[in-house]
Amino acid sequence: MNLIKMYKKEINKLTDDIAFKNSMIITMFIVIVLLSLSTLKLTYKVAELNEENAKLNTQIEELEMNNTTLSTQNYALNHKNGLLEAKYQDTIKNASRQVIIALNDMFYIDDIPLTLDQQQYIHKVASMYGIDYEMVIGLIDLESQFDLGAIGYNKNSKDFSLMQVNSKNEEWVEGKLGRELDLMLFKDNIDAGMWLLNYYRDNNIYKMYTQFNKGKQGAKNYFNKHLTYKSEYAMMVLERIRKYKGDE
């Protein structure tokens, strides 16, 4: 009996061992299956990521190609813009030359030291008074030789700048023009000088310039003495006028 019990006990023990081992095998199998499923999911995920990465790389390549295309187009546009700018500058230069040529035909004198803007202003003011441009230029030539900084010193006065406007006339002319003047400034000097020239204007051109030089009373005294207004000053102005008109 004891032997049988011992066998039964051993058999039960073996049965339990077998059951435990079977349980372990099943558990391990389940773990392996779960790991295989996880590995499969990871494999799919990696494949998806690789596919996304490939798409991104394709997009990057397309962007680089587009950037290259844009760079090429930008270079072409810059080149075209440079050509257009050069053409524009040439057009401006040609137009300027045409303007100067036209001005030469009209009034511009290129061999005197006055800029185009300065000559245009003198021409404008002269035209306003109906006085020939060359009549003013000849006067300026004699008075100052086109020296903006010229100052003539007299006993009790000074003569200023291009038209050598006398300081004694400054306040009088300011009242006529309705503003203060700085006779050493180009436009103020031309405005004052032209007003005076127009004031002394006369059908007798010799009288006109003699009056500009000596004043009305001085010109009258000259005439009473010489019975003519053909002063040396007036004749020198007319000589220069003929030069600038091309009458020499």
One Martini backbone bead per residue (centre of mass of N, CA, C, O) as a GRO file, in nm:
protein
  248
    1MET     BB    1   0.059   0.062  -0.022
    2ASN     BB    2   0.290   0.255   0.007
    3LEU     BB    3   0.389   0.220  -0.283
    4ILE     BB    4   0.139   0.323  -0.426
    5LYS     BB    5   0.140   0.602  -0.303
    6MET     BB    6   0.411   0.679  -0.412
    7TYR     BB    7   0.339   0.654  -0.714
    8LYS     BB    8   0.108   0.855  -0.715
    9LYS     BB    9   0.278   1.089  -0.623
   10GLU     BB   10   0.468   1.087  -0.864
   11ILE     BB   11   0.256   1.113  -1.083
   12ASN     BB   12   0.143   1.384  -0.985
   13LYS     BB   13   0.407   1.534  -1.010
   14LEU     BB   14   0.445   1.489  -1.313
   15THR     BB   15   0.179   1.614  -1.397
   16ASP     BB   16   0.244   1.895  -1.288
   17ASP     BB   17   0.498   1.941  -1.455
   18ILE     BB   18   0.363   1.914  -1.726
   19ALA     BB   19   0.157   2.139  -1.688
   20PHE     BB   20   0.363   2.364  -1.635
   21LYS     BB   21   0.518   2.337  -1.901
   22ASN     BB   22   0.275   2.382  -2.083
   23SER     BB   23   0.216   2.659  -1.974
   24MET     BB   24   0.490   2.783  -2.055
   25ILE     BB   25   0.467   2.725  -2.356
   26ILE     BB   26   0.213   2.889  -2.406
   27THR     BB   27   0.321   3.152  -2.302
   28MET     BB   28   0.558   3.175  -2.500
   29PHE     BB   29   0.386   3.168  -2.754
   30ILE     BB   30   0.228   3.419  -2.697
   31VAL     BB   31   0.473   3.606  -2.681
   32ILE     BB   32   0.573   3.549  -2.968
   33VAL     BB   33   0.321   3.646  -3.113
   34LEU     BB   34   0.325   3.935  -2.999
   35LEU     BB   35   0.607   4.008  -3.104
   36SER     BB   36   0.542   3.957  -3.401
   37LEU     BB   37   0.322   4.173  -3.422
   38SER     BB   38   0.499   4.411  -3.335
   39THR     BB   39   0.709   4.376  -3.559
   40LEU     BB   40   0.509   4.411  -3.791
   41LYS     BB   41   0.418   4.695  -3.716
   42LEU     BB   42   0.700   4.821  -3.728
   43THR     BB   43   0.749   4.752  -4.022
   44TYR     BB   44   0.515   4.919  -4.132
   45LYS     BB   45   0.604   5.187  -4.006
   46VAL     BB   46   0.878   5.202  -4.146
   47ALA     BB   47   0.761   5.198  -4.430
   48GLU     BB   48   0.598   5.458  -4.399
   49LEU     BB   49   0.839   5.638  -4.328
   50ASN     BB   50   0.996   5.584  -4.587
   51GLU     BB   51   0.778   5.694  -4.773
   52GLU     BB   52   0.773   5.980  -4.652
   53ASN     BB   53   1.073   6.037  -4.700
   54ALA     BB   54   1.058   6.009  -5.006
   55LYS     BB   55   0.859   6.240  -5.048
   56LEU     BB   56   1.033   6.458  -4.922
   57ASN     BB   57   1.271   6.426  -5.114
   58THR     BB   58   1.107   6.496  -5.365
   59GLN     BB   59   1.022   6.780  -5.271
   60ILE     BB   60   1.308   6.887  -5.238
   61GLU     BB   61   1.391   6.849  -5.531
   62GLU     BB   62   1.169   7.033  -5.647
   63LEU     BB   63   1.256   7.287  -5.492
   64GLU     BB   64   1.542   7.296  -5.610
   65MET     BB   65   1.449   7.321  -5.901
   66ASN     BB   66   1.282   7.577  -5.860
   67ASN     BB   67   1.517   7.746  -5.752
   68THR     BB   68   1.687   7.722  -6.006
   69THR     BB   69   1.478   7.847  -6.192
   70LEU     BB   70   1.453   8.116  -6.038
   71SER     BB   71   1.749   8.194  -6.062
   72THR     BB   72   1.752   8.201  -6.369
   73GLN     BB   73   1.525   8.410  -6.397
   74ASN     BB   74   1.660   8.630  -6.226
   75TYR     BB   75   1.908   8.661  -6.404
   76ALA     BB   76   1.753   8.734  -6.659
   77LEU     BB   77   1.614   8.984  -6.539
   78ASN     BB   78   1.872   9.136  -6.462
   79HIS     BB   79   1.986   9.144  -6.744
   80LYS     BB   80   1.745   9.290  -6.871
   81ASN     BB   81   1.755   9.533  -6.681
   82GLY     BB   82   2.039   9.621  -6.763
   83LEU     BB   83   1.969   9.672  -7.059
   84LEU     BB   84   1.743   9.878  -7.002
   85GLU     BB   85   1.916  10.078  -6.844
   86ALA     BB   86   2.118  10.134  -7.069
   87LYS     BB   87   1.904  10.228  -7.271
   88TYR     BB   88   1.798  10.458  -7.095
   89GLN     BB   89   2.063  10.616  -7.073
   90ASP     BB   90   2.097  10.655  -7.376
   91THR     BB   91   1.832  10.806  -7.415
   92ILE     BB   92   1.899  11.040  -7.227
   93LYS     BB   93   2.155  11.131  -7.370
   94ASN     BB   94   2.025  11.180  -7.644
   95ALA     BB   95   1.818  11.382  -7.542
   96SER     BB   96   2.023  11.583  -7.432
   97ARG     BB   97   2.159  11.637  -7.699
   98GLN     BB   98   1.904  11.741  -7.840
   99VAL     BB   99   1.854  11.973  -7.647
  100ILE     BB  100   2.125  12.117  -7.696
  101ILE     BB  101   2.087  12.151  -7.995
  102ALA     BB  102   1.827  12.314  -7.972
  103LEU     BB  103   1.952  12.538  -7.794
  104ASN     BB  104   2.161  12.626  -7.996
  105ASP     BB  105   1.940  12.720  -8.198
  106MET     BB  106   1.826  12.928  -7.992
  107PHE     BB  107   2.056  13.023  -7.726
  108TYR     BB  108   2.283  12.850  -7.659
  109ILE     BB  109   2.615  12.898  -7.509
  110ASP     BB  110   2.917  12.697  -7.498
  111ASP     BB  111   3.162  12.942  -7.454
  112ILE     BB  112   3.049  12.990  -7.161
  113PRO     BB  113   3.063  13.009  -6.790
  114LEU     BB  114   2.758  12.877  -6.815
  115THR     BB  115   2.504  12.708  -6.739
  116LEU     BB  116   2.217  12.589  -6.849
  117ASP     BB  117   2.043  12.694  -6.613
  118GLN     BB  118   2.148  12.985  -6.623
  119GLN     BB  119   2.070  13.045  -6.918
  120GLN     BB  120   1.771  12.987  -6.886
  121TYR     BB  121   1.715  13.212  -6.682
  122ILE     BB  122   1.806  13.450  -6.849
  123HIS     BB  123   1.615  13.395  -7.086
  124LYS     BB  124   1.351  13.417  -6.928
  125VAL     BB  125   1.386  13.712  -6.826
  126ALA     BB  126   1.434  13.842  -7.101
  127SER     BB  127   1.160  13.751  -7.224
  128MET     BB  128   0.981  13.901  -7.020
  129TYR     BB  129   1.110  14.189  -7.138
  130GLY     BB  130   1.190  14.164  -7.450
  131ILE     BB  131   1.499  14.068  -7.454
  132ASP     BB  132   1.772  13.985  -7.590
  133TYR     BB  133   1.994  13.753  -7.496
  134GLU     BB  134   2.261  13.876  -7.620
  135MET     BB  135   2.230  14.155  -7.474
  136VAL     BB  136   2.296  14.030  -7.196
  137ILE     BB  137   2.559  13.873  -7.246
  138GLY     BB  138   2.727  14.116  -7.343
  139LEU     BB  139   2.703  14.269  -7.075
  140ILE     BB  140   2.826  14.055  -6.885
  141ASP     BB  141   3.096  14.031  -7.022
  142LEU     BB  142   3.185  14.326  -6.963
  143GLU     BB  143   3.129  14.347  -6.651
  144SER     BB  144   3.247  14.019  -6.550
  145GLN     BB  145   3.319  13.768  -6.724
  146PHE     BB  146   3.125  13.558  -6.565
  147ASP     BB  147   3.167  13.652  -6.257
  148LEU     BB  148   3.004  13.584  -5.966
  149GLY     BB  149   3.242  13.723  -5.767
  150ALA     BB  150   3.224  14.001  -5.864
  151ILE     BB  151   3.383  14.320  -5.749
  152GLY     BB  152   3.320  14.664  -5.760
  153TYR     BB  153   3.511  14.957  -5.680
  154ASN     BB  154   3.407  15.255  -5.555
  155LYS     BB  155   3.393  15.538  -5.381
  156ASN     BB  156   3.057  15.486  -5.271
  157SER     BB  157   3.060  15.186  -5.402
  158LYS     BB  158   2.923  14.876  -5.539
  159ASP     BB  159   2.972  14.598  -5.764
  160PHE     BB  160   2.768  14.304  -5.849
  161SER     BB  161   2.852  14.057  -6.023
  162LEU     BB  162   2.751  13.992  -6.335
  163MET     BB  163   2.587  14.293  -6.360
  164GLN     BB  164   2.696  14.507  -6.167
  165VAL     BB  165   2.526  14.594  -5.927
  166ASN     BB  166   2.456  14.868  -5.755
  167SER     BB  167   2.423  14.946  -5.422
  168LYS     BB  168   2.238  15.205  -5.463
  169ASN     BB  169   2.000  15.018  -5.606
  170GLU     BB  170   1.896  14.801  -5.412
  171GLU     BB  171   1.653  14.928  -5.256
  172TRP     BB  172   1.496  15.019  -5.505
  173VAL     BB  173   1.462  14.735  -5.638
  174GLU     BB  174   1.326  14.594  -5.402
  175GLY     BB  175   1.069  14.767  -5.422
  176LYS     BB  176   0.997  14.677  -5.717
  177LEU     BB  177   1.008  14.352  -5.648
  178GLY     BB  178   0.917  14.291  -5.337
  179ARG     BB  179   1.219  14.220  -5.224
  180GLU     BB  180   1.486  14.082  -5.108
  181LEU     BB  181   1.846  14.114  -5.175
  182ASP     BB  182   2.128  13.922  -5.312
  183LEU     BB  183   2.370  14.026  -5.534
  184MET     BB  184   2.547  13.741  -5.510
  185LEU     BB  185   2.309  13.608  -5.627
  186PHE     BB  186   2.217  13.499  -5.919
  187LYS     BB  187   1.907  13.563  -5.938
  188ASP     BB  188   1.913  13.841  -5.802
  189ASN     BB  189   2.106  13.971  -6.006
  190ILE     BB  190   1.935  13.926  -6.258
  191ASP     BB  191   1.676  14.063  -6.164
  192ALA     BB  192   1.802  14.341  -6.113
  193GLY     BB  193   1.950  14.389  -6.386
  194MET     BB  194   1.694  14.355  -6.568
  195TRP     BB  195   1.529  14.583  -6.449
  196LEU     BB  196   1.731  14.805  -6.521
  197LEU     BB  197   1.749  14.757  -6.825
  198ASN     BB  198   1.445  14.811  -6.869
  199TYR     BB  199   1.442  15.097  -6.747
  200TYR     BB  200   1.674  15.191  -6.974
  201ARG     BB  201   1.511  15.161  -7.205
  202ASP     BB  202   1.562  15.213  -7.570
  203ASN     BB  203   1.563  15.275  -7.902
  204ASN     BB  204   1.842  15.367  -7.818
  205ILE     BB  205   2.095  15.153  -7.756
  206TYR     BB  206   2.313  15.348  -7.654
  207LYS     BB  207   2.142  15.475  -7.433
  208MET     BB  208   2.077  15.222  -7.273
  209TYR     BB  209   2.379  15.150  -7.194
  210THR     BB  210   2.462  15.425  -7.080
  211GLN     BB  211   2.250  15.424  -6.854
  212PHE     BB  212   2.344  15.163  -6.716
  213ASN     BB  213   2.632  15.289  -6.652
  214LYS     BB  214   2.534  15.609  -6.555
  215GLY     BB  215   2.261  15.676  -6.582
  216LYS     BB  216   2.046  15.918  -6.669
  217GLN     BB  217   2.217  16.167  -6.593
  218GLY     BB  218   2.485  16.069  -6.706
  219ALA     BB  219   2.383  16.041  -6.999
  220LYS     BB  220   2.298  16.334  -7.034
  221ASN     BB  221   2.577  16.454  -6.988
  222TYR     BB  222   2.711  16.307  -7.223
  223PHE     BB  223   2.536  16.426  -7.447
  224ASN     BB  224   2.594  16.730  -7.391
  225LYS     BB  225   2.903  16.688  -7.458
  226HIS     BB  226   2.879  16.480  -7.738
  227LEU     BB  227   2.602  16.446  -7.898
  228THR     BB  228   2.595  16.142  -7.782
  229TYR     BB  229   2.548  15.778  -7.690
  230LYS     BB  230   2.836  15.677  -7.802
  231SER     BB  231   2.982  15.508  -7.598
  232GLU     BB  232   3.229  15.298  -7.520
  233TYR     BB  233   3.056  15.104  -7.363
  234ALA     BB  234   2.831  15.054  -7.576
  235MET     BB  235   3.024  14.951  -7.801
  236MET     BB  236   3.130  14.703  -7.642
  237VAL     BB  237   2.862  14.561  -7.612
  238LEU     BB  238   2.791  14.541  -7.918
  239GLU     BB  239   3.035  14.373  -7.995
  240ARG     BB  240   2.942  14.123  -7.823
  241ILE     BB  241   2.669  14.079  -7.947
  242ARG     BB  242   2.769  14.013  -8.233
  243LYS     BB  243   2.929  13.765  -8.149
  244TYR     BB  244   2.678  13.600  -8.027
  245LYS     BB  245   2.517  13.630  -8.311
  246GLY     BB  246   2.730  13.602  -8.559
  247ASP     BB  247   2.816  13.901  -8.704
  248GLU     BB  248   3.141  13.893  -8.752
   0.00000   0.00000   0.00000
